[in-house]
Amino acid sequence: MKKSSAELTEEEWNLLNQLEQMPEQEIDTEDIPEVLEVRNPRRDSLTRRGESSVSVRVDQDIVAWWESKTGGQGKLDHWVNEVVRAHISKVGRSQ
């Protein structure tokens, strides 16, 4: 198991590694509620209407500038949409 940035003790990591090695039928799931029905199982139900989810690579200097302006709290996707709309509007007027 790969360690993440989570603050876990060595004992906790050992327990997680042991759990990872156990066969599924040996894991006690008694205290976990049973899921009887799955609602909205489609992935596209996670996006709002009129939106599409795409993956775009953004240069690190642009991300760094954005984080410096928002303190890392801004929604980069909203800002990108605004910038692209402004550009489309500007280009549309010049053609």
Helices and strands as residue ranges (DSSP letters): H 10-21, G 24-26, G 43-46, H 60-70, H 76-94
